[in-house]
Amino acid sequence: MAKLVVNKNETRIHTFSNVNMQGLLFVFPMTGSAGSEVMVTDADLQKMFVKVIEERNGEKVNVLPPRISLFDLKNLIFANRKYYKDNVFDEEIELKNILSFGFGTSKPLSGNHVIHVELEVGNTTVPTVTVYEDFGIGLETHQLVIEELELDSSRNDFDLKLGSMVDKVYFKGWNTTPVDTMQVTSDILNADYDRIQILKQTQDTNIPTPFVDTALLPLVDSQKVGNSIPINGLKARIRFTGTGANRKLYIVRRITTAEIANTYLAKTEEHQSENLRKMKVADVQGSCECSAR
């Protein structure tokens, strides 16, 4: 198992290669005595910054916004699922100091296909942070790219061209200025939302919790509208109740390149042929009643 170990006040880089991985595990040491363990704090996470770059055939792609804090990454992972974050690991206390970030697909790394991780740890209360690969099984289906768009603090009305292969769009800053209305057009989704309809999206699958200024609100989710593929040609007009600072959109893309698609199809056909061959051999061996061996 490969790992990256970074002490406080350090920055280190590790390249993951020749492994099938589906994400990254950020592990923080436990402190305190048994039964009163101390969890890593948001204040610490705000002093840790990560870069994740996927390199393939010499071409590099930022998986995450450059130098995103682990605090913002945590909010991206949980996306306003505070109840889940606070309660799901109650029985396994040691798991509460693990932050798991998934790519949404397996990444069978080999040759010149690698993932670079750079972690910067500031003056935190935790002495070290360890990053492990989260092992995966199977084929790669897409390239994950998460982009950050900071909104002009002096405006309350935005016409945005968010592009194609969009899986989700999250908004940070609801507590500063809530969204009043949103009009969305795309190849498959055309809708007008008011504030209640936007809030309803978060409560379809999540237990309602109070919004805080760090919580992320899903504005668009391709999988919640009964769709298994990303949205293309996405445009959004978003009107806020007022102006305000520290407002951001996070655009999550699932990009399927020609190389990824061709490899997936070729490997799938190869596996199907191999499975069929094995089934025929097993069938012949199981049905043969002759005495010859």
Protein Blocks (a to p, Z undefined) as FASTA:
>chain_A
ZZddddehiacddddehiacfbdcdddddedjehiaccddfklmmmcccdddddeehiac
dfbaghiafklmmmmmnnopamlmmmmmmmmmmlmmcccddehiacddehjbccdddddd
dddfbfbdcddddddedjdfbdcddddddddfkbcbdcddebehifbdcdehklmmccfb
dcdddfkbccdddfklmmmmmmmmpccddddfkbccdfbdfklnopabdcehiacddddf
bdcehiacddddddddfklmmmmmmmmmmmmmmmmmmmmmmmmmmmpcbfbZZ
